[in-house]
């Protein structure tokens, strides 16, 4: 059973940076596409960024050029580097692991608040 544990959220001023981490356990990390999603109050959960097992990435238009997703297969960890944060980035950020045959799993979420 896949388990995902996020860390790195917090309060940051506009223009600041944060790095989120998600540690994966319970299966074979390298066969999963890993993603970061977010959900703001009153809004639907949305894709922020994802990275395939072979390193291909894609991003939501709203974060392109500001956020970078990466993975360290030796550490079973996926990261989301967030730069030039804006108040509209405020949300709970969730880690996701997806494999077409083995299903999808979610982390518990970590709060990111961008405010002065």
C-alpha positions in Angstrom: 0.0 0.0 0.0 1.4 3.3 -1.1 2.0 5.9 1.6 2.8 9.6 0.8 4.0 12.1 3.4 4.3 15.8 2.5 6.3 18.4 4.2 7.6 21.9 3.6 4.4 24.0 3.7 4.0 27.2 5.7 3.5 30.9 5.6 5.5 33.0 3.2 5.3 36.6 1.9 4.4 37.4 -1.7 7.5 36.9 -3.9 9.0 34.4 -1.5 9.8 30.7 -2.1 9.0 27.4 -0.5 10.0 23.8 -1.4 7.6 21.0 -0.8 8.7 17.4 -0.4 6.8 14.2 -0.6 8.3 10.9 0.6 6.9 7.7 -1.0 6.8 4.2 0.5 5.0 0.9 0.1 5.7 0.2 -3.5 8.1 0.8 -6.4 8.6 4.5 -6.7 10.1 4.5 -10.1 7.0 3.1 -11.9 4.7 5.9 -10.7 3.9 9.3 -12.1 4.1 11.7 -9.3 2.1 14.9 -9.1 1.3 17.9 -6.9 -2.3 19.1 -6.7 -3.8 22.0 -4.7 -7.1 22.9 -3.4 -8.1 26.4 -2.3 -11.1 27.1 -0.1 -14.3 26.8 -2.1 -12.5 25.6 -5.2 -11.9 22.2 -6.8 -8.7 20.4 -6.5 -6.4 21.2 -9.5 -3.2 19.8 -11.0 -0.2 21.9 -10.3 2.6 19.8 -11.8 3.5 16.2 -12.5 6.5 14.2 -13.5 6.5 10.8 -15.1 8.7 7.9 -14.3 11.1 8.9 -17.1 11.3 12.5 -16.0 8.8 14.2 -18.3 7.0 17.2 -16.7 4.0 19.3 -17.2 2.6 22.3 -15.4 -0.5 24.3 -14.9 -0.4 27.5 -16.9 -0.7 29.5 -13.7 2.6 28.2 -12.3 4.8 27.8 -15.4 8.1 29.6 -15.0 7.6 29.8 -11.2 7.3 26.2 -10.0 9.6 23.3 -10.7 8.8 19.6 -10.0 11.6 17.1 -9.6 12.1 13.6 -8.3 15.0 11.8 -6.6 14.5 8.1 -7.3 17.3 7.1 -4.9 15.4 8.9 -2.0 11.8 7.9 -3.2 11.0 11.6 -3.0 9.3 14.2 -5.2 9.8 17.9 -4.8 8.0 21.1 -5.8 10.1 24.2 -5.8 7.9 27.2 -5.7 9.3 30.6 -6.4 7.8 34.1 -6.8 4.8 33.0 -4.8 1.5 34.9 -5.1 -1.5 35.1 -2.8 -3.5 33.1 -5.3 -1.1 30.2 -4.7 -2.6 29.8 -1.2 -4.0 26.3 -0.9 -3.6 22.9 0.6 -1.1 21.1 -1.6 -1.4 17.3 -2.0 1.1 14.8 -3.3 -0.3 12.2 -5.7 1.1 8.9 -7.0 -0.4 7.3 -10.0 0.2 4.1 -11.9 -2.2 2.9 -14.6 -2.2 -0.6 -13.3 -1.8 -0.1 -9.5 -4.1 2.9 -9.0 -3.7 6.3 -7.4 -2.8 7.4 -3.9 -2.9 10.8 -2.0 -1.0 12.3 0.8 -2.6 14.1 3.7 -1.8 17.6 2.3 0.3 20.5 3.5 -0.9 24.1 3.8 0.8 26.9 1.9 -0.3 30.4 2.7 1.1 33.4 0.8 0.3 36.6 2.6 2.0 39.8 3.8 
